[in-house]
Amino acid sequence: MKRRQLLQNASAAFVSTLGLGIASHWQAYQAQTGTLSVTALGHMCFQFSGGGKTILTNPFRPLGCTEGYTAPNLAGSDLVLISSRLFDEGFIPEGTTVNYLDEPGAYEINGLSVQGVGMPHDREGGRRFGTNTAWLWTQAGVKVVHLGGAAAPIDLEDKILIGRPDVLLLPVGGGSKAYNATEAAAAVQSLQPKLVIPTQYRTSAANDSCELQGVDEFLGAMAGTPVDRVGSTLTLQSGSLPASGMRIKVLS
């Protein structure tokens, strides 16, 4: 299936390249320059602003592990990326008008080139929770990969499709449908990003039903990697990313 996805993505990219005009070249130039602002909105939901565009990932309905968070505001987003339609990672309120993607594939929308890579959402080949979509795109010159609720190990074909991220967001809190700390650390070592942003872990927003672990277990599994706790917003420029090694950025 991944081989077919790789061929489909390559074909879509070729067709998109043939169709580029002056306006598209300008949009692409904007998307590759400037500053990228990453704002944590809770759980797996982040807002990426830069290159003249705003992308929001994995909006949620406040309950369970997200009960204490404010529901994200989708208004003003050029694109919303959803990894699955579970309430904690892909909830769009009824009546909301927004451009969103929720399935694997290669897309051109609102001047943005985005690729979705299908991965199992559990440790049983997707038999329990289906397919998780990991999203990758370049914005303001920064290559972003958001693994959504990935639970399966990164294999060779995943590495070919994803490549090496500048910024990798991945779940670390465990539970039945996403990486635990050890599995997340293995995924990081496989993809070798410059910056790592942990997601989907237990916080004070969770109620008693939340089965996730906190972020400290992941930080322990990544012992020796520098960690910065940066508040709710991280500002990046492609030229200021680490030239070697990696760092972990914990947003709150």
C-alpha positions as CSV (number, residue, x, y, z in Angstrom):
1,M,0.0,0.0,0.0
2,K,2.8,2.4,0.9
3,R,4.5,1.7,-2.5
4,R,1.3,2.6,-4.3
5,Q,1.1,5.7,-2.1
6,L,4.7,6.6,-3.0
7,L,3.9,6.3,-6.7
8,Q,0.7,8.3,-6.4
9,N,2.4,11.1,-4.5
10,A,5.2,11.2,-7.1
11,S,2.6,11.4,-9.9
12,A,0.7,14.2,-8.1
13,A,3.8,16.2,-7.5
14,F,4.7,15.9,-11.3
15,V,1.3,17.1,-12.3
16,S,1.4,19.9,-9.8
17,T,4.8,21.0,-11.1
18,L,3.6,21.1,-14.7
19,G,0.7,23.4,-13.7
20,L,2.7,26.0,-11.8
21,G,2.2,29.6,-13.0
22,I,3.6,32.9,-11.9
23,A,1.1,33.2,-9.0
24,S,2.0,29.7,-7.8
25,H,5.7,30.5,-7.9
26,W,5.1,33.6,-5.8
27,Q,3.1,31.6,-3.3
28,A,5.8,29.0,-3.1
29,Y,8.4,31.7,-2.5
30,Q,6.4,33.1,0.3
31,A,6.0,29.7,1.9
32,Q,9.8,29.2,1.9
33,T,10.9,32.4,3.5
34,G,10.4,34.4,6.8
35,T,9.5,33.2,10.3
36,L,7.4,30.3,11.4
37,S,5.5,30.7,14.6
38,V,4.3,27.4,16.3
39,T,1.7,27.8,19.0
40,A,0.5,24.9,21.3
41,L,-3.3,24.8,21.7
42,G,-3.4,21.6,23.7
43,H,-2.8,17.9,23.2
44,M,-2.0,17.4,19.5
45,C,-3.4,20.7,18.3
46,F,-0.9,23.4,17.1
47,Q,-1.1,26.5,15.0
48,F,1.6,27.2,12.5
49,S,1.8,30.7,11.1
50,G,4.3,31.8,8.5
51,G,4.9,32.3,4.8
52,G,1.6,34.2,4.6
53,K,-0.4,31.1,5.7
54,T,-1.9,29.6,8.9
55,I,-2.2,25.9,9.4
56,L,-3.9,24.3,12.3
57,T,-3.5,20.6,13.2
58,N,-5.7,18.1,15.1
59,P,-8.5,20.2,16.7
60,F,-10.2,18.4,19.6
61,R,-13.4,18.3,21.6
62,P,-12.6,19.0,25.3
63,L,-13.1,15.7,27.1
64,G,-11.0,13.1,28.7
65,C,-7.3,14.0,28.3
66,T,-8.3,17.4,26.9
67,E,-11.2,18.2,29.2
68,G,-9.5,21.3,30.7
69,Y,-8.4,22.9,27.5
70,T,-10.3,25.5,25.6
71,A,-11.7,24.2,22.3
72,P,-9.5,25.5,19.5
73,N,-10.8,28.3,17.2
74,L,-10.6,27.2,13.6
75,A,-11.6,30.5,12.2
76,G,-8.8,32.2,10.2
77,S,-7.0,29.0,9.4
78,D,-6.1,28.5,5.7
79,L,-6.0,24.8,6.3
80,V,-6.8,22.3,9.0
81,L,-5.0,19.0,9.1
82,I,-6.6,16.0,10.8
83,S,-4.8,12.7,11.6
84,S,-8.0,10.8,12.4
85,R,-11.7,11.6,13.2
86,L,-11.3,10.7,16.9
87,F,-12.6,13.4,19.2
88,D,-9.2,14.2,20.6
89,E,-7.4,14.6,17.3
90,G,-9.9,15.5,14.6
91,F,-13.0,17.2,15.8
92,I,-14.7,19.9,13.6
93,P,-17.9,21.3,15.2
94,E,-21.0,21.0,13.1
95,G,-21.6,24.0,10.9
96,T,-17.9,25.0,10.8
97,T,-16.7,26.1,7.4
98,V,-13.0,25.4,6.9
99,N,-10.7,23.8,4.5
100,Y,-9.5,20.5,6.0
101,L,-7.7,17.3,5.0
102,D,-8.1,14.0,6.8
103,E,-6.8,11.3,4.4
104,P,-3.4,10.3,3.1
105,G,-2.3,11.8,-0.3
106,A,-0.5,14.7,-1.9
107,Y,-2.4,17.9,-2.0
108,E,-2.2,21.5,-3.3
109,I,-4.6,23.8,-1.5
110,N,-4.6,27.5,-0.8
111,G,-1.1,27.7,-2.2
112,L,0.2,25.1,0.2
113,S,1.8,21.7,-0.8
114,V,0.9,19.1,1.9
115,Q,1.5,15.4,2.0
116,G,-0.3,12.9,4.2
117,V,1.3,9.5,5.0
118,G,-0.9,6.7,6.3
119,M,0.3,4.8,9.3
120,P,-1.4,2.4,11.7
121,H,-3.1,4.0,14.6
122,D,-2.5,1.1,17.0
123,R,0.0,-1.7,17.5
124,E,-2.2,-4.2,15.6
125,G,-1.7,-2.9,12.1
126,G,-4.7,-0.5,12.4
127,R,-7.2,-3.2,13.2
128,R,-8.5,-1.4,16.4
129,F,-8.2,2.3,15.5
130,G,-7.7,2.3,11.8
131,T,-5.3,4.6,9.9
132,N,-3.5,7.6,11.3
133,T,-2.4,10.3,8.9
134,A,1.0,11.9,9.4
135,W,1.3,15.3,7.8
136,L,4.4,16.9,6.2
137,W,4.8,20.3,4.6
138,T,7.3,23.1,4.3
139,Q,6.3,26.5,5.6
140,A,8.5,29.6,5.9
141,G,11.4,27.4,4.8
142,V,10.9,25.0,7.7
143,K,10.1,21.3,7.0
144,V,7.4,20.2,9.5
145,V,6.3,16.7,10.2
146,H,3.4,16.0,12.5
147,L,3.0,12.3,13.1
148,G,-0.5,12.7,14.6
149,G,-1.4,9.6,16.6
150,A,1.2,7.2,15.2
151,A,1.6,3.9,17.0
152,A,3.5,1.7,14.6
153,P,7.3,1.8,14.3
154,I,8.9,3.9,11.5
155,D,9.8,1.5,8.7
156,L,12.0,2.0,5.6
157,E,9.1,3.1,3.4
158,D,8.0,5.6,6.0
159,K,11.5,7.1,6.0
160,I,11.5,7.4,2.3
161,L,8.1,9.2,2.3
162,I,8.8,11.4,5.2
163,G,12.5,12.2,4.9
164,R,14.4,14.1,7.5
165,P,12.3,16.8,9.3
166,D,13.5,20.1,10.5
167,V,10.7,19.9,13.2
168,L,9.1,16.7,14.3
169,L,5.9,16.6,16.4
170,L,5.0,13.2,17.7
171,P,2.9,11.6,20.5
172,V,4.8,10.4,23.5
173,G,2.2,9.6,26.2
174,G,1.3,6.1,25.3
175,G,-2.1,4.6,25.8
176,S,-3.7,2.2,23.3
177,K,-3.4,4.2,20.2
178,A,-0.1,6.2,20.1
179,Y,3.6,5.9,20.9
180,N,4.7,5.6,24.5
181,A,7.9,7.2,25.6
182,T,10.2,4.3,24.4
183,E,8.4,4.0,21.1
184,A,8.5,7.7,20.5
185,A,12.3,7.8,21.2
186,A,12.8,5.1,18.6
187,A,10.8,7.1,16.0
188,V,13.0,10.2,16.8
189,Q,16.2,8.2,16.3
190,S,14.9,6.8,13.0
191,L,13.9,10.2,11.5
192,Q,16.7,12.3,13.1
193,P,14.9,15.7,13.1
194,K,16.7,18.9,14.1
195,L,13.9,19.8,16.7
196,V,11.5,17.6,18.5
197,I,8.1,18.8,19.9
198,P,6.4,16.1,22.1
199,T,2.6,15.9,21.9
200,Q,-0.3,13.9,23.3
201,Y,0.8,13.4,26.9
202,R,-0.9,13.9,30.2
203,T,-1.2,17.4,31.5
204,S,-3.2,19.2,34.2
205,A,-6.0,19.5,31.7
206,A,-6.8,15.8,31.8
207,N,-9.5,14.2,33.9
208,D,-9.3,10.9,35.8
209,S,-10.2,8.9,32.7
210,C,-7.0,9.9,30.8
211,E,-4.7,6.9,30.3
212,L,-1.7,8.9,29.1
213,Q,1.7,9.4,30.8
214,G,3.3,12.8,31.3
215,V,6.1,14.2,29.1
216,D,8.9,13.4,31.6
217,E,8.9,9.7,30.7
218,F,9.8,10.7,27.1
219,L,12.4,13.2,28.3
220,G,14.0,10.4,30.3
221,A,14.0,8.1,27.3
222,M,15.8,10.8,25.4
223,A,18.4,11.4,28.1
224,G,21.3,13.4,26.8
225,T,19.3,15.4,24.3
226,P,19.1,19.1,25.3
227,V,15.6,20.2,26.4
228,D,14.1,23.7,26.3
229,R,10.7,24.5,27.9
230,V,9.6,27.4,25.8
231,G,6.0,28.3,26.9
232,S,3.1,28.2,24.5
233,T,4.8,29.7,21.4
234,L,8.0,28.8,19.5
235,T,9.4,31.1,16.8
236,L,11.6,29.5,14.1
237,Q,13.7,30.6,11.1
238,S,15.2,28.0,8.8
239,G,18.6,29.6,9.1
240,S,18.6,29.3,12.9
241,L,17.9,25.6,13.2
242,P,20.6,23.4,14.7
243,A,23.3,22.6,12.2
244,S,24.0,19.3,14.0
245,G,22.4,17.2,16.7
246,M,18.9,17.8,17.9
247,R,17.0,19.6,20.6
248,I,13.7,19.0,22.3
249,K,11.2,21.9,22.6
250,V,8.5,21.4,25.2
251,L,5.5,23.7,24.6
252,S,2.8,24.3,27.2
